[in-house]
Amino acid sequence: MNTIDQFQCENMELLMEIFDHKVSLKEVYNLKGPASSDYISLSIKLNLLIKEYFEEKTLNLISMSKDELIEVWKQKGFKHLDTIEASQKLDEIIIKYQKLKHFG
């Protein structure tokens, strides 16, 4: 799967669930206010869904960067500057992902 295909591939089910929770959250806010247990529960669930979505996107980004690194390595060799840059880019993404998992 190439980079464009991976970007176009969305988890529509997860996105619709996030959307539905946002709509429900607004309705509960208007009916019961932000201090209600229903509002708090929906807020927590929405935050978890958004976190799941971002984690999925980050893992896709790691996969695409890894594929890019492999392609550059195959074409230009292990010591080429482009290969090193692609490797550093992948390292940065992985480090950010690990920080998010550790602190998030």
C-alpha positions as CSV (number, residue, x, y, z in Angstrom):
1,M,0.0,0.0,0.0
2,N,1.5,3.3,-1.0
3,T,1.5,6.5,1.1
4,I,-1.5,8.1,-0.6
5,D,-3.6,5.0,-0.1
6,Q,-2.6,4.8,3.6
7,F,-3.6,8.5,4.1
8,Q,-7.0,7.9,2.4
9,C,-7.7,4.8,4.5
10,E,-9.6,6.0,7.5
11,N,-11.2,4.2,10.3
12,M,-14.7,5.5,9.5
13,E,-16.3,3.5,12.3
14,L,-14.1,5.2,14.9
15,L,-14.6,8.6,13.4
16,M,-18.4,8.2,13.4
17,E,-18.2,7.1,17.0
18,I,-16.2,10.2,17.9
19,F,-18.7,12.4,16.0
20,D,-21.7,10.7,17.7
21,H,-20.1,11.2,21.2
22,K,-19.4,14.9,20.5
23,V,-23.1,15.4,19.5
24,S,-24.3,13.5,22.6
25,L,-21.9,15.4,24.8
26,K,-23.3,18.7,23.5
27,E,-26.9,17.5,24.1
28,V,-26.1,16.4,27.7
29,Y,-24.3,19.6,28.4
30,N,-27.4,21.6,27.3
31,L,-29.8,19.4,29.3
32,K,-27.9,18.6,32.4
33,G,-24.8,20.8,32.5
34,P,-21.1,20.0,32.7
35,A,-21.2,18.7,36.3
36,S,-23.6,15.9,35.6
37,S,-22.3,12.3,35.8
38,D,-23.6,11.6,32.3
39,Y,-21.5,14.5,30.9
40,I,-18.4,13.5,32.7
41,S,-18.8,9.9,31.6
42,L,-19.3,10.9,27.9
43,S,-16.3,13.3,28.2
44,I,-14.0,10.5,29.4
45,K,-15.2,8.2,26.7
46,L,-14.7,10.8,24.0
47,N,-11.2,11.5,25.2
48,L,-10.4,7.8,25.1
49,L,-11.8,7.5,21.5
50,I,-9.8,10.5,20.4
51,K,-6.7,9.0,22.0
52,E,-7.4,5.7,20.1
53,Y,-7.7,7.6,16.9
54,F,-4.5,9.5,17.3
55,E,-2.7,6.3,18.3
56,E,-3.9,4.6,15.1
57,K,-2.8,7.6,13.0
58,T,0.6,7.7,14.6
59,L,1.1,3.9,14.0
60,N,0.2,4.5,10.4
61,L,2.7,7.3,10.2
62,I,5.4,5.0,11.7
63,S,4.6,2.3,9.2
64,M,4.7,4.8,6.2
65,S,8.0,6.3,7.5
66,K,9.4,2.8,7.8
67,D,8.4,1.9,4.3
68,E,9.9,5.1,3.0
69,L,13.2,4.4,4.8
70,I,13.3,0.9,3.2
71,E,12.7,2.3,-0.2
72,V,15.4,5.0,0.1
73,W,17.8,2.4,1.6
74,K,17.2,0.0,-1.4
75,Q,17.7,2.8,-3.9
76,K,20.6,4.7,-2.4
77,G,22.3,2.5,0.1
78,F,22.8,2.3,3.8
79,K,25.2,5.3,4.1
80,H,23.5,7.8,1.8
81,L,22.4,11.1,3.4
82,D,18.8,10.5,2.3
83,T,18.7,7.2,4.1
84,I,20.2,8.7,7.3
85,E,17.6,11.5,7.1
86,A,14.7,9.0,6.6
87,S,16.0,7.0,9.5
88,Q,16.2,10.0,11.8
89,K,12.7,11.0,10.8
90,L,11.4,7.6,11.7
91,D,13.3,7.7,15.0
92,E,11.7,11.1,15.9
93,I,8.2,9.8,15.2
94,I,8.9,6.7,17.3
95,I,10.3,8.7,20.2
96,K,7.2,11.0,20.1
97,Y,4.9,8.0,20.1
98,Q,6.7,6.4,23.0
99,K,6.5,9.7,25.0
100,L,2.7,9.9,24.3
101,K,2.3,6.3,25.4
102,H,4.3,6.9,28.5
103,F,2.7,10.1,29.6
104,G,-0.7,9.9,27.8
